Amino acid sequence: MGMRCRVKHVGTVEDIEDRDDLTLVNSEEDILAIAESIGIRKKNMFVNEFGSCYVSVIDGDYGEVFCSQRNIPHLSDPLYKVDCRWVE
């Protein structure tokens, strides 16, 4: 029981560059806040691993969360989708 998070490689930053619903977040404080909000247990490890995230916001909550390792991502950088769900 509890929150289960999965990080999956889904392509490159270029794959989402045309998505108007995503916002780039690349400050350490904001990435830490995202990690806390979506249920990441090891928040500091998450911040050390990812330098930037692309997030969609739906009704004040984070919808989709994609992350890249660089603070200033390049189109060819690997992209990871972070999916956290409550499981019983």
C-alpha positions in Angstrom: 0.0 0.0 0.0 1.1 3.5 -0.7 2.5 5.7 -3.4 4.3 3.9 -6.2 6.4 5.9 -8.7 7.8 4.7 -12.0 10.4 6.5 -14.1 10.4 5.4 -17.7 12.5 6.4 -20.7 10.1 7.7 -23.3 12.3 9.2 -26.0 13.9 12.6 -26.3 13.1 16.2 -25.4 12.4 16.7 -29.1 9.4 14.4 -28.8 7.5 16.9 -26.6 8.8 20.2 -28.0 5.6 21.1 -29.7 3.3 20.4 -26.7 1.7 23.7 -25.6 0.4 22.2 -22.4 3.8 21.6 -20.9 5.8 24.1 -18.9 9.6 23.9 -18.5 10.7 23.9 -14.8 14.5 24.0 -14.2 15.0 25.5 -10.8 16.1 23.1 -8.0 13.5 24.5 -5.6 10.7 24.0 -8.1 11.8 20.5 -9.0 11.9 19.6 -5.3 8.4 20.9 -4.9 7.2 18.8 -7.9 8.9 15.7 -6.4 7.1 16.4 -3.1 3.8 17.1 -4.7 3.7 13.9 -6.8 4.8 11.6 -4.0 8.5 11.0 -4.7 10.0 9.6 -1.5 13.7 10.3 -2.2 13.3 13.9 -3.2 16.9 14.9 -3.0 17.9 11.9 -5.2 15.3 13.0 -7.7 16.6 16.6 -7.8 20.2 15.3 -8.2 19.1 13.0 -11.1 17.0 15.6 -13.0 17.9 19.1 -13.9 14.7 20.0 -15.6 11.1 18.9 -15.8 8.2 19.6 -18.2 4.9 19.5 -16.4 1.3 19.9 -17.3 -1.1 21.3 -14.6 -4.7 20.2 -14.4 -7.0 21.8 -11.9 -4.0 22.9 -9.8 -2.4 19.5 -9.7 0.5 18.1 -11.8 -0.8 16.0 -14.7 2.0 14.7 -16.7 5.6 15.0 -15.6 8.6 14.5 -17.9 12.2 15.0 -16.8 15.6 15.5 -18.4 19.0 15.3 -16.8 20.3 18.7 -17.8 19.2 22.0 -16.4 19.0 23.5 -19.9 17.8 20.5 -22.0 18.8 19.9 -25.6 16.4 18.4 -28.0 18.4 15.2 -28.3 18.5 14.6 -24.5 16.8 11.5 -23.1 13.4 12.2 -21.7 11.8 10.3 -18.8 8.2 10.2 -17.8 7.5 10.1 -14.0 4.3 8.4 -13.1 3.2 8.2 -9.5 0.0 6.4 -8.4 -1.6 5.4 -5.2 -1.7 1.5 -5.0 -3.4 -0.6 -2.4 
